[in-house]
Amino acid sequence: MTFRPLRWLLLALAMTACRVESVSPRAAERGAGEAGEPSGDLWVYTSMFPTVLEDVDALAKRTLPKVTVHWFNGGSEKVANKLEGEFAAGGTKADVLAISDPFLYERYKEEKRWLRYAPPDALRLPRAMLDEDAHYFAHRVSVMILAHEADAPEPLPRTFRELTDPRFLGAVAVGDPLTSGTNFTWTTFLGRKYGPEYFAELRANGAVVAGGNAAVQQKIETGEVKVGVLLLENVLHVREKGGGLAFRWPEDGAVTIPGYAAIFAGTANPVAAKAFMDMLLSPEGQRAMVRGRMYATDPRLDGPHGEGNLAILLEKSLPWDEAQRHYGLTEGAAVKTAFMKAFGQ
């Protein structure tokens, strides 16, 4: 595991030391507390699952009692579309963004939309889980794996590459990168690893596009397909309810999706926003992510259902490196186009 360079550590310490700043006029209007005390209204746009959101909201009420958190909740693509519309109309009321579209954070960094801030607990995170210039950090990690019914007979694919094998003709479901941020990240990884022709090969092998992760899950459970590309948290949720889904770690590498958090530069309540970010990386905030069947980014915590900590996950996953970030940022639109062309969307 590679940790952030010394300049990140120094930047984080410096920013943490002077974390309490004067409040803007807009913040005063929204009721930010005096002397940097977290209070007033805070708008958080997020793609957290409703059950996780309830847990985090309860934690916010306990740890930030004078802050009223307002939520806009939806899939990553839905949240991103809302933001784009608000920016086009003059600006967003969002203070904090917490969704699963890693490349959007990098684009907004280039557009100078972020307020730089480093929670003290961010110092524990591996390099792959943060921006070394303190614009954003991951507070949760989802992972795309191969899912199937527990009693599904062999053969079953052991890699994402094998989904194009004729043995699995008409037996595969994948999500839609046009509607799901996690599936968009998956397509960028596979598009880079196997080339955009991979999606045409999937379609030629009879793979079906099922929308979001819930739709892929349904197609597996109803027997419409034998295997699907699905979030691990979906599989674990089904198993907790007594369902029969199982999963395999793809041998060519699982795809991790960091759930980043960042503060908008135009926030009306920077004091509360920073306190909220601290809360996400606190031990209580990180345990909420594990209860939500995701990986905490705190390396001291095991993953959901004892699957091992973040370091173990990263060892069996395709790497988040600068090349992948650059590919997703610059080629993401082309990957979506290749996918749409392959599946006739």
C-alpha positions in Angstrom: 0.0 0.0 0.0 1.4 3.4 -1.0 0.7 6.3 1.3 0.5 10.0 0.4 3.7 11.9 0.0 5.1 14.2 2.7 3.7 17.3 1.0 0.2 15.9 1.6 0.9 15.3 5.3 2.2 18.8 5.7 -0.7 20.3 3.8 -3.2 18.3 5.9 -1.6 19.3 9.1 -1.5 23.0 8.1 -5.1 23.0 7.0 -6.2 21.2 10.1 -4.4 23.6 12.3 -6.2 26.6 10.8 -9.4 24.8 10.1 -11.7 27.4 11.8 -12.1 30.3 9.4 -14.2 33.4 9.3 -17.7 32.8 8.1 -18.9 34.3 4.8 -22.0 36.5 4.6 -24.0 33.7 3.1 -22.9 31.5 6.0 -24.2 34.1 8.5 -27.5 34.1 6.7 -27.7 30.3 7.0 -26.9 30.5 10.8 -23.3 29.3 11.1 -22.3 29.5 14.7 -20.1 32.1 16.2 -16.4 31.4 16.7 -16.5 28.5 14.3 -19.1 26.4 16.2 -20.8 24.1 13.7 -24.4 25.2 13.4 -27.0 26.2 10.8 -28.1 24.5 7.6 -26.0 22.2 5.6 -27.0 20.7 2.2 -25.4 17.3 1.3 -25.9 15.8 -2.1 -25.3 12.0 -1.9 -25.7 8.6 -3.6 -25.7 6.7 -0.3 -28.2 3.9 -0.1 -31.2 4.9 2.0 -30.3 2.6 4.9 -26.8 4.0 5.1 -28.1 7.5 4.8 -30.4 6.9 7.8 -27.5 5.7 9.8 -25.3 8.7 8.8 -28.2 11.1 9.5 -28.6 9.7 13.0 -24.9 10.1 13.6 -25.0 13.7 12.4 -27.9 14.5 14.7 -25.8 13.1 17.7 -22.4 14.7 16.9 -23.5 17.9 15.2 -26.7 18.8 17.2 -26.8 22.4 16.1 -26.5 21.6 12.4 -29.6 20.8 10.3 -28.5 18.5 7.5 -30.6 18.6 4.4 -30.2 15.7 2.0 -30.6 15.3 -1.7 -30.3 11.5 -2.4 -30.2 9.6 -5.6 -28.0 7.6 -7.9 -24.6 9.2 -8.8 -25.8 10.0 -12.3 -29.0 11.6 -11.0 -27.1 13.8 -8.5 -24.5 14.8 -11.2 -27.3 15.8 -13.6 -28.9 17.9 -10.9 -25.6 19.6 -10.2 -25.0 20.3 -13.9 -28.4 21.9 -14.2 -27.9 24.0 -11.1 -24.5 25.2 -12.3 -26.0 26.1 -15.7 -28.7 28.1 -13.8 -26.1 30.1 -11.8 -25.0 27.9 -8.9 -25.8 25.1 -6.5 -27.1 25.2 -2.9 -25.1 22.0 -2.1 -22.3 22.4 0.5 -21.0 18.8 0.3 -21.0 16.2 -2.4 -20.7 12.5 -1.5 -21.3 10.3 -4.5 -19.7 7.3 -6.4 -18.5 9.0 -9.5 -14.7 9.4 -9.0 -14.1 11.1 -12.3 -16.5 13.9 -11.6 -14.5 15.0 -8.6 -11.4 15.3 -10.7 -13.2 17.3 -13.3 -14.6 19.6 -10.7 -11.1 20.0 -9.3 -9.9 21.2 -12.7 -12.9 23.6 -12.7 -11.8 24.9 -9.3 -15.2 24.0 -7.7 -13.7 22.5 -4.4 -12.7 24.0 -1.1 -9.5 22.4 0.0 -9.8 20.6 3.3 -8.1 17.7 5.0 -9.8 16.0 8.0 -7.3 14.8 10.5 -8.3 11.2 10.0 -7.5 11.5 6.3 -3.8 11.0 7.2 -4.5 7.3 7.5 -5.8 6.8 4.0 -3.8 5.2 1.2 -2.9 7.3 -1.8 -5.5 5.7 -4.0 -8.3 7.0 -1.7 -7.6 10.7 -1.7 -6.5 13.7 -3.7 -3.0 14.7 -2.5 -3.9 18.4 -2.9 -6.8 18.0 -0.3 -9.7 18.6 -2.6 -11.5 15.4 -1.9 -11.1 12.0 -0.1 -12.9 8.7 0.0 -15.0 7.8 3.0 -16.4 4.5 1.6 -15.5 2.0 -1.1 -17.9 -0.1 -3.1 -16.7 -3.0 -5.2 -18.0 -4.6 -8.4 -17.7 -8.4 -8.5 -19.2 -11.4 -10.3 -22.6 -12.5 -8.8 -24.7 -15.6 -9.3 -27.2 -17.8 -7.6 -25.6 -19.9 -4.9 -26.8 -23.1 -6.5 -25.8 -22.1 -10.0 -24.0 -25.0 -11.7 -20.6 -24.7 -13.2 -19.2 -23.5 -15.4 -19.2 -20.0 -14.0 -16.9 -17.2 -15.1 -13.9 -16.5 -13.1 -12.9 -13.2 -14.8 -14.7 -10.3 -16.4 -13.0 -11.3 -19.6 -14.8 -14.6 -19.6 -18.2 -12.9 -19.8 -17.5 -12.8 -23.5 -16.9 -16.5 -23.7 -19.5 -18.5 -25.8 -20.0 -20.8 -22.8 -22.0 -17.9 -21.3 -24.0 -17.0 -24.4 -27.1 -15.1 -23.3 -26.3 -15.7 -19.6 -24.9 -12.3 -18.5 -26.3 -9.0 -17.3 -24.4 -5.8 -16.8 -25.4 -2.4 -15.6 -25.9 0.7 -17.6 -23.1 3.4 -17.3 -25.6 6.0 -18.5 -27.7 5.7 -15.4 -25.3 4.3 -12.7 -22.1 5.9 -11.5 -20.7 2.6 -10.2 -21.4 0.9 -13.6 -19.8 3.8 -15.4 -16.6 3.3 -13.3 -16.7 -0.4 -14.2 -16.9 0.4 -17.9 -13.9 2.7 -17.7 -11.8 0.1 -16.1 -12.8 -2.7 -18.5 -12.6 -0.3 -21.5 -9.1 0.6 -20.6 -8.0 -3.0 -19.8 -9.6 -4.8 -22.8 -10.3 -1.9 -25.2 -13.7 -0.5 -26.2 -14.3 -3.6 -28.4 -14.9 -5.5 -25.2 -18.5 -4.1 -25.0 -19.2 -5.1 -28.6 -18.0 -8.6 -27.7 -20.3 -8.6 -24.7 -23.3 -7.7 -26.8 -22.4 -10.3 -29.5 -22.4 -12.9 -26.7 -25.9 -12.0 -25.8 -25.3 -9.9 -22.7 -28.2 -7.7 -21.6 -28.1 -4.2 -20.1 -30.2 -4.1 -17.0 -30.1 -0.5 -15.8 -28.8 -0.1 -12.3 -27.4 -2.6 -9.8 -30.9 -3.4 -8.5 -32.0 -4.4 -12.0 -29.0 -6.6 -12.5 -29.7 -8.3 -9.1 -33.3 -8.9 -10.1 -32.2 -10.6 -13.4 -30.0 -13.0 -11.5 -32.5 -13.8 -8.8 -35.3 -14.5 -11.3 -33.0 -16.8 -13.3 -33.1 -14.6 -16.4 -29.3 -14.7 -16.5 -26.8 -16.9 -14.8 -24.3 -14.3 -13.8 -24.1 -10.5 -13.5 -21.6 -7.7 -12.7 -22.9 -6.4 -9.4 -22.0 -4.5 -6.3 -20.8 -6.7 -3.4 -23.1 -4.8 -1.1 -26.1 -5.9 -3.1 -25.1 -9.5 -2.7 -24.5 -9.2 1.0 -27.8 -7.5 1.5 -29.7 -10.4 -0.2 -27.8 -12.9 1.9 -28.7 -11.1 5.1 -32.3 -11.4 4.1 -31.9 -15.1 3.5 -31.6 -15.0 -0.2 -29.4 -17.3 -2.3 -27.0 -15.0 -4.1 -23.2 -15.7 -4.1 -20.2 -14.0 -5.6 -16.7 -14.5 -6.9 -13.8 -12.2 -6.9 -12.8 -11.8 -10.5 -9.3 -13.1 -11.1 -8.5 -10.3 -13.5 -9.3 -7.8 -10.8 -12.3 -6.5 -9.0 -13.3 -2.9 -9.7 -13.4 -0.6 -6.6 -15.4 2.6 -6.6 -14.3 5.1 -4.0 -17.1 7.1 -2.6 -15.5 10.5 -2.4 -16.6 13.5 -0.3 -15.7 17.1 -1.0 -16.8 20.6 0.0 -17.9 23.1 -2.7 -15.9 26.3 -2.8 -19.1 28.3 -2.7 -20.4 26.7 0.5 -22.5 28.9 2.6 -21.5 27.1 5.8 -17.8 26.0 5.7 -17.6 25.4 9.4 -20.4 22.9 9.4 -19.2 21.4 6.2 -15.8 20.7 7.6 -17.3 19.2 10.8 -19.4 17.0 8.6 -16.3 15.8 6.7 -14.6 15.1 10.0 -17.6 13.0 11.1 -17.4 10.9 7.9 -13.9 9.8 8.7 -14.4 9.4 12.4 -14.5 5.8 13.8 -18.3 6.1 14.1 -18.7 7.3 10.6 -16.5 4.6 9.2 -18.3 1.9 11.1 -21.5 3.2 9.5 -20.0 2.4 6.1 -19.2 -1.1 7.1 -22.7 -1.6 8.4 -23.9 -0.5 5.0 -21.9 -3.4 3.5 -19.2 -1.3 2.1 -15.5 -1.0 2.9 -14.3 1.7 5.3 -11.3 3.7 4.1 -9.9 3.5 7.7 -7.4 0.6 7.2 -7.9 -0.4 10.8 -11.5 -1.7 10.1 -12.3 -5.0 8.4 -14.6 -4.9 5.4 -18.3 -6.0 5.5 -19.0 -9.6 6.7 -15.3 -10.0 7.6 -14.1 -9.7 4.1 -10.8 -8.2 5.2 -9.7 -4.6 5.3 -9.1 -2.0 2.6 -5.5 -3.2 2.0 -6.7 -6.7 1.2 -9.4 -5.4 -1.1 -6.9 -3.3 -3.0 -4.6 -6.2 -3.5 -7.3 -8.1 -5.5 -8.6 -5.1 -7.4 -7.6 -3.3 -10.5 -5.4 -0.3 -9.4 -6.6 3.2 -9.0 -3.6 5.0 -10.4 -2.9 8.3 -12.2 -3.3 6.6 -15.6 -6.8 5.3 -14.7 -7.8 8.6 -13.3 -6.7 10.3 -16.5 -8.3 7.7 -18.7 -11.7 8.0 -17.0 -11.5 11.8 -17.1 -10.5 12.1 -20.7 -12.0 9.0 -22.3 -15.1 8.5 -20.1 -17.4 10.0 -22.7 -15.8 7.9 -25.5 -16.3 4.8 -23.3 -20.0 5.6 -22.9 -20.3 6.1 -26.6 -18.7 2.7 -27.3 -21.1 1.1 -24.8 -24.1 2.8 -26.3 -23.1 1.8 -29.8 -22.5 -1.8 -28.8 -25.8 -2.2 -27.2 -27.8 0.0 -29.6 -28.8 2.6 -27.0 
